[in-house]
Amino acid sequence: MESKQKSRRDIIKLGAGLTLGSAAVACQKMPSFSINSKLDTIEILHARRSVRKFKPTPVPEEHLTRILGAARMAPTAGNQQPWKFLVIRDKNKINELKAACIKNSMDWYKENQNPTEEQVKERHSGVTEYYNGRFSAPVFVVVLTDNESQNAGYNHHDGPLAAGYLLIAARSFGYGTVYYTDSIPDAVTKQVLNIPDRYTRVCITPIGVPEQWPETPDKKPLEEIVAYGVIS
Amino acid sequence: MESKQKSRRDIIKLGAGLTLGSAAVACQKMPSFSINSKLDTIEILHARRSVRKFKPTPVPEEHLTRILGAARMAPTAGNQQPWKFLVIRDKNKINELKAACIKNSMDWYKENQNPTEEQVKERHSGVTEYYNGRFSAPVFVVVLTDNESQNAGYNHHDGPLAAGYLLIAARSFGYGTVYYTDSIPDAVTKQVLNIPDRYTRVCITPIGVPEQWPETPDKKPLEEIVAYGVIS
């Protein structure tokens, strides 16, 4: 591949030397450039990881605004934009959500596993450690779709698409995220955060500086997931 | 915002001067750099448009490989990677899909609208023009999920996430795409392309150089879709 012979510096020069052309026209309404983009888009897509433990470093409002501003550019059926992004920064609220997750998990365990007192104690310690990591980020965003949106039958596409955009945008600012579904249960989220029934939760994600970036999980070779012309 | 005072050249210099740090570690398994990245990731997310008419310019296999290689890095439940990307480059097959879409649309019209012969003729002309545009790209990718995947209950998340990644990756190479669902009906796609029942179609997208980049559709202001702490 041509690009393999080019250094990072050459690539950047190449980028700088080219005119933006029609893309610039399409970008008229965009905000200003990202300030932390050390990686190009293909690299960002590869570098996003599911991060489950964070440093307490704050996420400036400016970054969050630009991340959500990009998330809302996801494909959406007939431009309906059925999304709501519920931002949780209040540490008390985050801890309340954590406590409810721990309780939910322990209740399930006690009801279903008939454990001894000792087992309950051990389990509680493990579950608490698990959720201490998961709730260590300074910000959480609940991605929701509105069941009363214009083309609500397409919300099951639009929801994950915007969530994916959000994770990618956050990664481009150097933040880790993770697309939580059952680890932070839907019902618990809705109850603690008083989310009205008209909204469907797509996922909940933390945004923060990772304690460390996890390694890339093994991925299937392309030959295994790409079919040319015919699929069997 | 700090970045507003910086020119594009400054931003590129800034990018070049910084070390990759932990992100580089996370990127070890990545392919080489993208050769067409004139825009950073936030810009790419804003610049992706739904494109429905294309130039005949070919899409090199190298680009397609890198686009699909990035698509497969989407979040996926328990790293199950339930995706299949069915690539259609054969012009005859693309035309067969087009003809089937036209027939499907005309059949529906005749069965449901009780039209005159003149109306049928006019409709056929309109529908043909519509699909001539939609099938003008040199490549189509059908994004599928495998109903027999490891965590198939999460495929409704994983499917749109990978499709979104694909569209973003394609945009970073300067290609237009569009997340088609009902414009190119599921049943028609599956029949013409002989897609086995074990796969669920997420969407089908063309990949190609746009005839022109559409303008950005009006987007809701962030205040309307972001809620802080409380949602009503």
Interface residues (C-beta under 8 A of the other chain):
Chain A: M1 E2 S3 K4 K6 R8 R9 I11 I12 L14 G15 A16 L18 L20 S22 A23 V25 A26 C27 Q28 K29 M30 P31 S32 F33 S34 I35 S37 K38 L39 D40 T41 I42 E43 I44 L45 H46 A47 R48 R49 S50 E62 T65 R66 L68 G69 A70 R72 M73 A74 P75 A77 N79 Q81 W83 K84 F85 L86 V87 I88 R89 D90 K93 L144 Y154 H156 H157 G159 P160 L161 A163 G164 Y165 L167 I168 A169 R171 S172 G174 V178 Y179 T181 L193 N194 I195 P196 Y199 V202 C203 P210 Q212 W213 P214 E215 T216 P217 D218 K219 K220 L222 I225 V226 A227 Y228 G229 V230 I231 S232
Chain B: M1 E2 S3 K4 K6 R8 R9 I11 I12 L14 G15 A16 L18 L20 S22 A23 V25 A26 C27 Q28 K29 M30 P31 S32 F33 S34 I35 S37 K38 L39 D40 T41 I42 E43 I44 L45 H46 A47 R48 R49 S50 E62 T65 R66 L68 G69 A70 R72 M73 A74 P75 A77 N79 Q81 W83 K84 F85 L86 V87 I88 R89 D90 K93 L144 Y154 H156 H157 G159 P160 L161 A163 G164 Y165 L167 I168 A169 R171 S172 G174 V178 Y179 T181 L193 N194 I195 P196 Y199 V202 C203 P210 Q212 W213 P214 E215 T216 P217 D218 K219 K220 L222 I225 V226 A227 Y228 G229 V230 I231 S232
